[in-house]
Structures are given as C-alpha cells and as structure tokens.
Amino acid sequence: MSLSCKSCKKEVNELDLEQANIMQGHDGVWCVDLVLKCPHCGQLYNTFVPTGDLEALE
C-alpha cells in the first residue's frame, strides 16, 4: 500500500521520521507529537497520537 504526498504528488511507501516527542496536552492527555517527512520533497506532516493508543511490539 502506498499514498501520495499532498505537496509533490509522488507515491511514498514510508515517511521519514523528523520528530517524536512525548508531551502532555492541554486536556491532560499524554501524546506523542509526531512529525514525519516526505522522502522526495521534504514536506512535513504532524499528528498527535495519544499514548493510550500505542501498542507494544513483541
């Protein structure tokens, strides 16, 4: 499965990790502030993932 970058329109199978910081939001929920980057053009994408949604890998 692949997706297209919203900026350069090229297909990407993986995004590069730019930042992954753990922080507490205004609502008191701990989240991962995740910033990913298109490997072709460098467009940055940001999301906040609640730590409660994370699953341990074995």
C-alpha angles and dihedrals in degrees: 000000000000138000134207124246110245090222108042097018092224118140116253130190094186136022122216119246112245101165141352113181128166113226141161115246127221089263091056094252116134113232142175109242097214124191118184129184134213108244091216106049105006095242108165125226124193134197138160114227116194109235088229088067093057119105125206116242118222 
